[in-house]
Amino acid sequence: MVKLIALYKQPEDQQKFDGHYFGTHAPITEKIPGLKKMEVTKIIGSPMGESEYYLLCEMYYEDKDALNTAMKTDEAKASGKDLMKFAGNLVTLMIGEEVNE
């Protein structure tokens, strides 16, 4: 499995962020073809106390080819456009691969 990971820094207005993220952005993202599973985690702190991060979203795809194919779809383009509009300055995107050792 391959994951597209979105890590969001603390927004200025958490209520406004949550409203858009859960009411608009997540439903757009969930429609991306090839997406197997989407897990969202609210960051509540770190071992040292507070965290600069607010939210983590992991989007699972069968493999890198499936992810690359998905990213070319209209649904992925709509998700990316919305992401940049509401959280472009807050988000870091990464691609990871599960390791089964």
C-alpha positions as CSV (number, residue, x, y, z in Angstrom):
1,M,0.0,0.0,0.0
2,V,1.1,3.5,-0.7
3,K,-0.2,6.6,1.2
4,L,-0.6,10.2,0.2
5,I,-0.1,12.0,3.5
6,A,-1.3,15.5,4.3
7,L,0.1,17.1,7.4
8,Y,-1.6,20.4,8.4
9,K,-0.1,23.0,10.7
10,Q,-2.3,24.7,13.3
11,P,-4.9,27.0,11.6
12,E,-5.6,30.5,12.9
13,D,-9.3,29.6,13.2
14,Q,-9.8,25.9,14.0
15,Q,-13.6,26.0,13.8
16,K,-13.5,27.6,10.3
17,F,-10.8,25.1,9.2
18,D,-12.8,22.1,10.5
19,G,-16.0,23.4,8.9
20,H,-14.4,23.6,5.5
21,Y,-12.2,20.4,5.9
22,F,-15.0,18.1,7.0
23,G,-17.9,19.8,5.2
24,T,-16.2,20.5,1.8
25,H,-12.7,19.2,1.4
26,A,-13.0,15.6,2.7
27,P,-16.1,14.8,0.7
28,I,-14.3,16.0,-2.5
29,T,-11.2,13.9,-1.7
30,E,-13.2,10.8,-0.9
31,K,-14.5,10.8,-4.5
32,I,-11.0,10.3,-6.0
33,P,-11.0,7.1,-8.0
34,G,-8.6,4.4,-6.7
35,L,-8.7,5.7,-3.1
36,K,-8.9,2.6,-0.9
37,K,-9.2,4.3,2.5
38,M,-8.9,7.7,4.1
39,E,-8.0,8.2,7.7
40,V,-8.0,11.6,9.5
41,T,-6.3,12.1,12.8
42,K,-6.5,15.3,14.9
43,I,-3.2,16.0,16.6
44,I,-3.7,16.6,20.3
45,G,-0.2,17.2,21.3
46,S,3.3,15.7,21.4
47,P,5.4,14.1,24.1
48,M,6.9,17.5,24.8
49,G,3.5,19.2,25.1
50,E,1.8,21.2,22.3
51,S,2.3,20.5,18.7
52,E,2.7,22.8,15.7
53,Y,0.5,20.3,13.8
54,Y,-3.2,20.1,13.8
55,L,-4.4,17.4,11.5
56,L,-3.0,14.4,9.6
57,C,-4.8,12.7,6.7
58,E,-3.6,9.4,5.2
59,M,-5.0,8.4,1.9
60,Y,-4.3,4.8,0.9
61,Y,-3.8,3.6,-2.7
62,E,-3.0,0.1,-3.9
63,D,0.4,1.1,-5.2
64,K,2.4,4.1,-6.6
65,D,0.9,3.5,-10.1
66,A,-2.6,3.6,-8.7
67,L,-1.8,6.9,-6.9
68,N,-0.2,8.4,-10.0
69,T,-3.3,7.5,-12.0
70,A,-5.6,8.9,-9.4
71,M,-3.8,12.2,-9.3
72,K,-4.6,12.7,-12.9
73,T,-8.4,12.5,-12.4
74,D,-10.8,15.5,-12.3
75,E,-11.7,14.5,-8.7
76,A,-8.0,14.8,-7.6
77,K,-7.6,18.0,-9.4
78,A,-10.7,19.4,-7.7
79,S,-9.3,18.2,-4.3
80,G,-6.0,19.9,-5.0
81,K,-7.5,23.1,-6.1
82,D,-9.7,23.2,-3.0
83,L,-6.7,22.3,-0.8
84,M,-4.6,25.2,-2.1
85,K,-7.5,27.6,-1.7
86,F,-8.2,26.9,2.0
87,A,-5.0,25.4,3.4
88,G,-2.1,25.9,0.9
89,N,0.0,27.7,3.5
90,L,-0.7,25.1,6.2
91,V,-0.2,21.7,4.4
92,T,2.8,19.5,3.7
93,L,2.1,16.6,1.3
94,M,4.2,13.4,1.4
95,I,4.1,10.0,-0.2
96,G,4.8,6.9,2.0
97,E,4.9,3.2,1.5
98,E,3.9,0.8,4.2
99,V,6.7,-1.5,5.4
100,N,5.9,-5.0,6.5
101,E,9.0,-6.5,8.0
